[in-house]
Amino acid sequence: MSTARMRAFLAVARHGSFSAGARALGLSQPTLTTQVQSLERQYNLELFHRRGRRIELSDVGRQLLPIAQAMAALDLDAHNLLRDSGQLDSGQLKLGAVGPFHVIEMVDSYLKCHPRIDVSIRVGNSAQVLADLESYVTDIAVLAGRHEHPGLCTVHYARHPIILFAHHEHPFAGRGSVRLQELEGQRLLQREPGSTTRLVLEQALLAAEVAPRIAMEVGSREALREAVLRGMGLGVVSEAEFIADPRICTIRIEGDPLYTETYLYCLAERRSSRLISSFFDVVLPQGARRT
């Protein structure tokens, strides 16, 4: 099967039109159209339904898309390997993450070792980050918490305590730590459903039979911080994600019983890719757990 024709199909599918796909590949539209039509004629089928100026993937086209994406990723790996002749002098590495924490420090360390690699970060929720990884939109995912998915290589990166933070006039301000039981009846600002921090705290409170007063549900770290700055309640955050401010103070939970964990993910079939391996080799501590 012609790599050029498969690349043409993928460009049209990704960009939603023959003209946009041709621009992305630096081809004329007639050339790209001919390549796609040649692929359709070879197998006597339609990959796209043409509806005026709009196009839609056919059923076969939708089934072919993830295969074409996998072929493109492998083609890129082969291209990088041959071009660089054993040295990571150039290439593109695409990361997915739920937020800037951890991933920025990773990229900083990586670029100090491989400054010629073009690194990009795509931010989304956990489901979107994993979907991007599985569809070859990204190469590596950085996520809080363990996600069991077949076909993924999972490596533990770090563990960070969950802490409280409060307005400087809060009764807990100035205390180094509080017991979990002291949260009984306290005004607590809660993250949105699906938050790893919220899930860990809820499980601990339930086990300890402690019932704080939920003041408000807050949908982002930034909004949570603003609410604490206004004295609306206690915030809960991973220590690695806390941003210092003279108007707020941190309070540890005695014994640091709660924590979040960060993991790196990639497709198991791509773990041996030079580019992906180079990132893992730089950012992971020696002895990191891999599954």
N, C-alpha and C positions, 0 to 999 in steps of 0.2 A: 504494500500500500504506500502511495506517495506521501512523504512527510509534508510536502508543500501543499497538497490538497487537504490534508488533515489540518494543517495550520490555517488554511483559508476558511475551512468550516468553523474552527474554533474562534477565529477573529469575528466572523459574522454573528455567531451565537453570543459572544461576549459583548459586542458593541451594538447589537440590535438592528443592524442594517448592513447592506453590501457596501455602501459608500463609506460609512464609518469604519468598517472592517478593513477596507482597502487603504484608507488613510493610516490606520494603525500599523499596517504592514509595509507602508510605503509603496503600494502597488496601484496601478490604475484599476478603476472599478471593473471594466470589461475583463481584465486579466483574472481578477479574483472571482468574478462571476463564472467565468469559464472553468476555473479549477473546481468550484463547488459543483457545477453542473456535470462535469466530467466524472466526479465521484458518484453523483446520483445515477448517471447513465450506466456506470460500470456495474452497479448492483441493482439497477432497475427499481429504484425507490425514490421517495422524496424525503429530504432532510429538513426542509423548510416549507411551510405553507405561505404562499405569497397572497396577501390581501391588500391590493392596491399598493400603497407605499409602505405598508406595514408587513412585517414577516413574523412568523411564529415557528418555533421548533415543532416538527412532527413528532409522533410517538417514538419513532426510531431515532430521530435527532436527539430527543431528550435522553434516550438510553445511551447514545453514542457520546454525549457531552462529557460525562465523568471519565470515560476512557480516553477521549481526546485530551482532556486536562492532564491526566496521568502521563500520557505520551509526551505532552509538551514539557512537563516537569522533568521527565527522564532525558528528553532532548537537551534541555537547559543544563542538566547535570553533566551530560556528555560533552556539551559545548564548553562549559567552564573547565572541565578536566583537561580537554585537549588544548584549549587556548592558553591556559595558565602554565602548562608544562610542569606541574608539580608545585607551583607557587601560587598562593592566593593573592594575585596582583589585581584582580578585578572580579566583578560579579555582583549579583543582587541577592540580598537576603531579606525575606519578608516575614515580619513577626506579627502575631496577634496577641492582644492583651485586653484585660478588662479595665485597666487604668495605668497611669504613668509610674506608679510605685513599683519597684523592683526592676521593671523592664528597662527603665532609663539607666539605672546603674549597670545593668548587664551590657547594654549597648555601649556605654562609655568605656567599660573595660575591654569590650571586643574591638572597638575601633582603635584603641591604643595599640593593639596587636596587629590589626588588619585595616589600616586606614584607607585602603583603596577599595574596600567593599562598600557598596551602596546599600545601606540598611534603611528599611521603612517600617513603620509601626501602624497597624490597623487596630483601632479600639472599638470594642463592642461588648455586649453582655456575654456571659459564659457560653450560652447556646450558640450565639453567632460566631464567637471565636472558634469553637470546636467545629462548626459547620464549615467555616473558611478553611480550616486545616484539612478536613476530610475531602474538600473539593479542590485542593491544591491552589487556593487563592493565597494562602500563607504557607510558610515552611515550618515555623515553630510557633507554639502557643505558650503563653505564660499565664497561669491561672492559680487562684487561691483555692485550695481544697483538692481532694482526689476525685477524679471523674473516671468511672470505669467504662471504657469504650474498647470494643475489640479492634485489633489492628493498630493500636496506638502504643508507642514506646513512652513510658512515663518515668521521669526522673525527679526525685525530691531535691528542692533547691534550698529552702530555709524554713525555719520556724520562728514565729514572733509572738510574744505575749499580747493578749488583749488587755487594754487598759481603759480606765475611765478618764474623762477630762471635764472640767467644770469652770464656771465663771469664778473669778478670784474672790468674790464675796460669798460664794457658796459655803455652807457649813463644813464640807469636806476639804475645802481649800487649805493648803498648808499641811495636811496630813500626808504622810508618805504612802500609806496604804489603808485600805478598809477591808473588813471581812465581807464575803459575799452576802452574808445574812443581813448586813447593814443596809442593803439595797431595799429591804422591805419597806414599802410605802413611799419610797423616794420617786420624785418626778424623773422619769427616764425617757430620753428621746430615742426612738426606735427606727432602725433602718428598714428599707422596703423588703417585702418577701423575696426570698432568693439570695439575700445577702449572707455571705458566709459568716461574717461577724455576728449577725443577728441570730443565725441558726445555732452557733456554738453557745452564745449567751443564753438563749431560750432553753436549751437542753440542760445547762448547768443550773439555771434558776428552778426549773421543774424538778430536777433531782434533789435540790436542796430545799424544796418547798418554800421558796422565797417569791413574794409577789410585789414587785415595784408598781408604781402608778404610771402607766404609759401616758406621757404628756402629749406626744404627737408622733406620727410616722413621717420620716423624712427620707426623700428619695435619692439623695446624693451626699457624698462626703462634704462638699462645699456648703450645702444647705444645712447640714448637721452642725458644722462648725459655726455658721452664722447664728443658728438658734442658741447654741451654748454661749456665744459672745453676748447675746441679749438676755442671758440669765433664764432661759426658758426650761432648763433641765440639765440633767447629766447626759453627756455623750459617751459612746463606747466606740473604740477604734483599735485597729491593730497598731502596735507601737511603731511599726515601720512607716505607717501612713500619717502619723501625727505631725502637724505643722505648728511649731511653737508660736506663741503670742503672749505679750506681757499681761493681757487681760484674762488669760485662761491658764489653768494649771493641770498637771496630770496627777492622777491618783492610781496607784497600782492596786490590783486585787490581791489580797494577802496570799502569798505562796505561788503567785502566777499560775493558777490552775487552768486558765483558759488561754488558748493560743490559736492562731491561724497558721496554715502551712502553704507554701508556694511550690508549685510543680511546673516543670517544663514538659511539653508534649511535642511529639512529632509522629508522623506515620512510621510504623515499624519498618515498612519496606524501604524507607528513605533514610533510616538511621545511619547507614554507612556512607551517605553522600558526603563528599569532602567539605562542602560549604556548611552543611548542618553540623557535621562532626566538629568542625573548627570552632563553631559557636559554643557547643557543649564543652569542648576541651578548655576554652578560656574561662567561661563563667561558672562552671560547676566546681565546687570544692572537691579535693581528692577524696575518693571513697564514697562519692554520692551514690545513693541507692537508685538502681534502675530496675524497672519491671516491664 
